[in-house]
Amino acid sequence: MKASKVKHKVSQLQRMYKGKKLSFDLAIQRKGNIWDVKRQSMFIHSVLAGYPIPNLFATKDENVFYLLDGKQRLSSIFAYLNDEFALSFTQTPKPNVNDIDVEGLTFKQLPKEFQQRIQEYQFEIDVVEEITQSEIEDIFCRLNNGVPLRPIETTRAMLGKSALEFVESLAKVPFFTDKVNLSKAARNHFVDQELVLQILALLNDPLTGFSKKEMKEFVEKLRDDHQRDRFKSQFNNVCFYLNEAFPSEKEKLLRKVHIPMLFKLTLDMQHRGIEIPAEMFGEWARGFLNAPPEAYVEAYSSGSAKKENVQKRLRIMTEEFEKHFNVKVRDEVPNAGDEVAVSVETVQEQGE
């Protein structure tokens, strides 16, 4: 590891960012824009009033600085330079600068002297080069007061740029953004991407669990480009169907623990050519999730990522679906040439 220090004015850092010489896209970084306007305003006031501000921390690779610590500070100051918010304070008395009230002012509305003070403010940056991924993780942990990385944060770092972009794109599919019951805080901590990876792992190997070891092994496969087209097609087909099955936004029953099971069940149904209208599937699924069997509840109440509990949830959900619609979806999937579509009317006739 090679360490050094550099200083750059805000105006220089903004030019570097626009020229892609400064990046917030290090996979291990947490999501941006977490600070609200009040916190952003206090930071801008700290710059204007000369309060001490911690150093930035970055890695450097091929003349590009990848920020490890300080993303919120720089994204806030860049947003203010772009007039994206006006200063707003909750403190009493209101903070001022040299006895001048700055509340409610955008950057362009500031006195010229204050604009120049922000643009010429110098950040000191601690830079590390020739660094391994494990060293990056260790530094990130230390910079965040020793808070260890969550498994998904480590996993994102392992994915690599193209595989990470692939996972991020799937997490933006309408069913995921509009229907899956995840809070904004959960999404800021990449729980949506963690869920996408669990789904893909189950589509890849129906007998898997979601332990750290199993997910690590799957991520290594996902780095292989040719695997992704198949996953994307399956994922999008299931999302389209489930989006119609659950028409209400933010279905409270669509919790993280249930989604991979619903995905795998839907994919198995599609592979068998079982044509059940989406609204009928959604009605059944809501009934099941609203009052699941006790054994299913036990399988997610503790150790939900354990292989045996993942498999137990999938088996119970599938069995309940099969009983309700009088179909079989877990037999060996027939060859494409042998597939015969089974409509819900035929299913009902078979049950008579």
Sequence and secondary structure as in RCSB ss.txt:
>XXXX:A:sequence
MKASKVKHKVSQLQRMYKGKKLSFDLAIQRKGNIWDVKRQSMFIHSVLAGYPIPNLFATKDENVFYLLDGKQRLS
SIFAYLNDEFALSFTQTPKPNVNDIDVEGLTFKQLPKEFQQRIQEYQFEIDVVEEITQSEIEDIFCRLNNGVPLR
PIETTRAMLGKSALEFVESLAKVPFFTDKVNLSKAARNHFVDQELVLQILALLNDPLTGFSKKEMKEFVEKLRDD
HQRDRFKSQFNNVCFYLNEAFPSEKEKLLRKVHIPMLFKLTLDMQHRGIEIPAEMFGEWARGFLNAPPEAYVEAY
SSGSAKKENVQKRLRIMTEEFEKHFNVKVRDEVPNAGDEVAVSVETVQEQGE
>XXXX:A:secstr
 EEEEEEEEHHHHHHHHHTTSEES  TTS  S  S HHHHHHHHHHHHHT     EEEEEETTEEEEEE HHHHH
HHHHHHTT       SSS  EETTEE TT  GGGS HHHHHHHHT EEEEEEEES  HHHHHHHHHHHTTT    
HHHHHHHHH HHHHHHHHHHTTSHIIIIIS   HHHHHTTHHHHHHHHHHHHHH TT    HHHHHHHHHHHTSH
HHHHHHHHHHHHHHHHHHHH  SSS TT  TTTHHHHHHHHHHHHHTTEE  HHHHHHHHHHHHHS  HHHHHHH
HS TTSHHHHHHHHHHHHHHHHHHHT   SS    GGG   EEHHHHHHHT 
